[in-house]
Amino acid sequence: PVQLRAATLWAELLDAEPSDVDDSFFAVGGHSMLALRLLSRVRDRFGVAVPLQSFLADPTLRGLSALVESHLDSRKAANNTMTG
């Protein structure tokens, strides 16, 4: 589900569906300003802040999805610790 929702954000910014989860955001038309907009939309949609530097380390749909899932898992674990 995260990857599908992230793909929608990606497609909105690049005006094209990602053809492969391992395609680089920059190789398919993205640039630094669009990357910032993408991460802003990720924050709005998922409620997690993905650092630009982390995205730049793996600027693929697979990499972005993994970062979002990692942040969501960390937040879930922290909530469970606080309530459990």
Secondary structure, DSSP 8 states (H G I E B T S, - for coil): -HHHHHHHHHHHHHTS--S-TTSBTTTTT--HHHHHHHHHHHHHHHS----HHHHHHS-BHHHHHHHHHHHHHHHHHHHHHHH-
